[in-house]
């Protein structure tokens, strides 16, 4: 379900533009699939956070790789929970990903 978002990042070179497009796609997906709107909102917000954080600064390959792997983990976690078909697994995964995003955001803003 969320693999299309990862494809956007890959197709656009994991760039600021890629994360902007990913965010926009996640928000569109939320409207198209209201059952998964919360997960799409969380992913769209995480992608937009990348844009907001790095838009006006040069990106090292290390940062690009680290952020891509982090976002990929969010997607993998949500995708696996969705594939399980168990609502509680989806809720737990959503909360886990949201917590990870908030913690990462907090660390990034403190640095």
C-alpha positions, 0 to 999 in steps of 0.5 A, spaced: 500 500 500 505 504 501 510 502 496 508 507 491 511 513 496 518 509 496 518 509 489 517 516 489 523 517 493 527 512 489 525 515 482 526 522 484 533 521 487 531 521 494 532 529 493 528 535 497 523 534 491 522 527 492 520 528 499 515 534 497 512 529 492 512 524 497 508 528 502 503 530 496 502 523 494 501 521 501 496 526 503 492 525 496 492 517 498 489 519 505 483 522 501 483 516 496 483 511 502 480 514 508 481 507 512 488 509 512 488 516 512 492 516 519 498 512 516 498 517 510 498 523 514 503 521 519 508 519 512 506 525 509 508 529 515 514 526 516 516 527 508 514 534 509 519 535 515 524 532 511 523 538 506 522 543 512 529 541 515 533 540 509 530 545 504 535 551 504 542 547 506 546 542 502 545 535 503 551 530 505 550 523 502 550 520 509 544 525 511 540 523 505 542 515 506 540 516 513 533 519 512 532 514 506 533 508 511 529 512 516 523 513 512 523 506 509 523 503 516 516 507 517 514 505 510 516 497 512 513 498 519 506 500 516 506 496 510 507 489 514 502 491 519 497 493 514 498 486 510 497 482 517 490 485 516 489 485 524 487 492 526 490 492 533 497 491 529 495 497 524 494 501 530 500 499 534 505 500 528 501 507 527 503 509 534 510 506 533 511 510 527 508 516 530 513 516 536 519 515 532 517 521 528 516 525 534 523 523 537 527 524 531 524 531 530 525 533 537 533 530 536 533 534 530 531 540 532 535 540 539 541 539 535 
